[in-house]
């Protein structure tokens, strides 16, 4: 069944003739970019959006992985931080990010004579809160992984068969997703978040989020690690080392979320809450 889905994916990609893959270095986009290159060769191109919301390590790792696996990547500088709608951080912030990404990828595709723009939404994302999918629909961006029914678990399994190191990579999201809806996004906040998460990853933690909260006086870091990693966080002075490092990064208070990391925790506050949602028409 899995091999059949992979062949269906290759068949779908061949039907495009050529494509640009929106590439992030995450599990889904790496797999899609690799299969597109294997299927279409030079008629495919991966394009990664670079902005303050992308951790520097993620950018470097994504480019290194592409070189090691032989597919070309073009870095595109996106300008969502010039958009006040994005910076306001409404609950559809991802719409404005994806709108900017696809705005940039359109001319790239036309100039390179690539017929289709594709991105890594998969079958496991169906039903999730994904405002970026609205932007994809508006730009007629295809989601081939979703179209052939590939789930996240299946993509990981196939990635392992292809020798991709992302097969067991933890789920990632842009740094802006660590800021609660309604609290403004700023490059300084993202710098603090990135520094904090680097500390945790350097200590060997796998599932990591540093959630950034504004207080009347200072900033609070709410740390999420995998439930199975909490005991290690609290042992041997590790927690204190994290606190010291995050205070050096600019946080006044550092807490550990006792529920641990769980996908979509930033959306939990949407239930029963009134969070600003801007008109999804971008400003001129």
C-alpha positions in Angstrom: 0.0 0.0 0.0 2.8 2.4 0.9 4.7 1.7 -2.3 1.5 2.2 -4.2 1.1 5.7 -2.7 4.7 6.5 -3.5 4.1 5.5 -7.1 0.9 7.6 -7.2 2.9 10.5 -6.0 5.5 10.1 -8.7 2.8 9.8 -11.3 1.1 13.0 -10.0 4.4 14.8 -10.1 5.1 13.6 -13.7 1.7 14.9 -14.7 2.8 18.4 -13.6 5.7 18.3 -16.1 7.7 20.6 -13.8 7.4 22.2 -10.4 8.8 24.4 -7.7 8.6 22.9 -4.2 8.1 25.2 -1.2 11.0 23.8 0.9 11.5 24.3 4.6 13.8 21.5 5.7 11.0 19.8 7.6 9.9 16.2 7.2 7.3 16.8 4.5 9.0 19.3 2.3 12.3 17.4 2.3 10.5 14.2 1.3 8.6 16.1 -1.4 11.6 17.9 -2.8 13.6 14.6 -2.9 10.9 12.7 -4.7 10.3 15.6 -7.1 14.0 15.6 -8.0 14.1 11.9 -8.4 11.0 12.0 -10.6 11.5 15.3 -12.6 15.2 16.0 -12.3 16.1 19.5 -13.4 12.4 20.2 -14.1 12.0 20.6 -10.3 13.4 23.2 -8.0 13.2 23.5 -4.2 12.8 27.1 -2.9 13.3 28.0 0.8 11.9 31.2 2.3 14.3 33.0 4.5 13.1 35.6 7.1 13.5 36.2 10.8 11.0 33.5 11.6 13.3 30.8 10.3 16.0 29.6 12.8 19.5 30.0 11.4 20.2 26.3 12.2 17.2 25.2 10.3 18.3 27.2 7.2 21.8 25.8 7.4 20.6 22.2 7.9 18.1 22.5 5.1 20.7 23.7 2.6 23.3 21.1 3.7 20.7 18.3 3.4 19.8 19.4 -0.1 23.5 19.4 -1.1 24.1 16.0 0.3 21.0 14.5 -1.5 21.8 16.3 -4.8 18.7 18.5 -5.3 19.1 22.2 -6.0 17.6 24.9 -3.6 17.1 28.5 -4.2 16.8 30.9 -1.2 14.0 33.4 -1.5 13.9 36.4 0.9 10.3 36.9 2.0 9.0 40.2 3.4 6.2 39.2 5.8 7.9 41.4 8.5 6.9 44.4 6.4 3.3 43.4 6.7 1.5 44.9 9.7 -1.2 42.2 9.4 1.4 39.6 10.0 3.1 41.5 12.8 -0.2 41.9 14.6 -0.3 38.1 15.1 -4.0 37.4 14.5 -5.1 33.7 14.7 -4.7 33.6 10.9 -1.1 34.9 10.9 0.0 31.9 8.8 -2.2 33.1 6.0 -0.2 36.2 5.6 3.1 34.3 5.7 2.0 31.8 3.1 0.5 34.6 1.0 3.9 36.3 0.9 5.7 33.0 0.2 3.5 32.2 -2.8 3.7 35.8 -4.0 7.5 35.4 -4.2 7.3 31.9 -5.7 5.0 32.8 -8.5 7.5 34.9 -10.4 10.2 32.4 -9.7 8.1 29.6 -11.2 7.2 31.8 -14.3 10.8 32.8 -14.9 12.0 29.2 -14.7 9.1 27.9 -16.7 8.0 25.6 -13.9 4.3 24.7 -14.4 3.3 24.1 -10.8 4.1 25.3 -7.3 3.7 22.5 -4.7 4.0 22.5 -0.9 4.1 19.9 1.9 0.7 19.7 3.3 -0.2 16.1 4.0 -3.2 13.9 4.7 -2.6 14.2 8.5 -3.2 17.9 8.3 -6.8 17.6 7.1 -9.1 19.1 9.8 -6.2 20.9 11.5 -6.4 24.7 11.8 -4.2 25.8 8.9 -4.9 29.3 7.6 -2.0 28.9 5.2 -4.1 26.4 3.2 -6.4 29.3 2.2 -3.5 31.2 0.7 -2.4 28.0 -1.2 -5.9 27.6 -2.6 -5.9 31.3 -3.8 -2.6 30.8 -5.6 -3.6 27.4 -6.9 -0.7 25.8 -5.1 -0.8 22.0 -5.1 -0.5 19.7 -2.1 0.6 16.4 -3.8 1.3 14.5 -0.5 -2.3 15.2 0.7 -3.7 14.5 -2.8 -2.3 10.9 -2.8 -3.3 10.4 0.9 0.1 10.2 2.5 0.0 10.7 6.2 2.9 12.1 8.4 3.7 8.6 9.7 3.9 7.2 6.1 6.1 10.1 5.0 8.5 9.3 7.8 8.5 5.7 6.9 9.2 6.4 3.2 11.8 9.0 4.2 13.7 6.4 6.1 13.6 4.1 3.0 15.1 7.0 1.0 17.8 7.5 3.6 16.6 11.0 4.5 17.8 12.1 8.0 14.4 13.9 8.5 12.7 10.6 8.9 12.8 11.0 12.7 13.1 14.8 12.8 10.9 16.4 15.4 8.0 18.5 14.1 8.9 22.1 13.5 7.1 25.3 12.9 8.2 28.9 12.4 9.5 30.8 15.4 6.5 33.2 15.2 4.2 30.3 16.2 5.7 30.4 19.7 4.1 33.8 20.4 0.4 33.7 21.5 -2.1 35.1 19.1 -2.7 38.8 19.7 0.7 39.5 21.0 2.8 41.3 18.4 5.6 39.4 16.5 9.0 41.2 16.7 12.5 40.1 15.5 13.7 40.6 19.1 11.2 38.1 20.5 12.2 35.6 17.8 15.8 36.0 18.6 15.1 35.2 22.3 13.0 32.2 21.3 15.6 30.9 19.0 18.4 31.3 21.6 16.3 29.4 24.2 15.4 26.5 21.9 19.1 26.2 20.9 20.0 25.8 24.5 17.5 23.0 25.0 18.5 21.2 21.8 22.2 21.5 22.7 21.3 19.7 25.9 19.8 16.9 23.9 16.1 17.5 24.2 14.1 16.3 21.2 10.6 17.8 21.3 11.2 21.5 22.2 9.2 24.7 22.2 9.9 27.9 24.0 6.6 29.8 24.2 7.1 33.5 24.6 4.6 35.5 26.8 4.6 39.2 27.5 4.2 40.4 31.1 3.7 43.9 32.4 7.3 43.8 33.4 9.5 41.6 31.2 9.2 38.4 29.2 8.2 34.9 30.3 9.5 31.7 28.7 7.1 28.7 29.0 9.1 25.7 28.0 7.6 22.6 26.5 9.6 19.4 26.2 8.4 15.9 25.5 6.6 14.3 28.4 9.2 11.5 28.5 11.9 14.2 28.8 10.6 16.1 31.8 12.4 13.9 34.4 15.7 14.6 32.7 14.9 18.3 32.6 14.4 18.3 36.3 17.4 16.2 37.2 21.1 17.0 37.8 20.7 20.7 37.8 19.6 20.8 34.1 16.6 23.0 34.8 18.7 25.6 36.5 21.2 25.7 33.6 18.3 26.3 31.3 17.0 29.1 33.5 20.4 30.8 33.7 20.8 30.6 29.9 17.3 31.9 29.1 17.7 34.8 31.5 20.9 35.7 29.7 18.8 35.6 26.5 16.5 38.3 28.0 13.8 36.4 29.8 12.7 37.6 33.3 10.8 34.4 34.2 11.2 30.8 33.0 8.6 28.1 33.6 8.1 24.4 32.6 4.8 23.5 31.1 3.8 20.3 33.1 1.6 19.1 30.2 4.7 18.9 28.1 5.0 19.3 24.3 1.9 18.6 22.3 1.1 19.5 18.8 -1.0 22.6 18.3 -0.8 23.8 21.9 -0.7 27.4 20.6 -4.2 26.8 19.3 -5.6 25.7 22.6 -6.4 29.2 23.6 -8.6 29.6 20.5 -11.3 27.4 22.2 -13.7 29.8 23.8 -11.4 32.7 23.3 -11.9 35.9 21.3 -8.6 36.4 19.4 -8.3 39.1 16.7 -8.7 37.7 13.2 -7.9 40.1 10.5 -9.4 40.3 7.1 -7.5 37.8 5.0 -7.2 40.3 2.1 -3.6 41.5 2.2 -2.9 45.2 2.4 -1.6 46.9 -0.6 
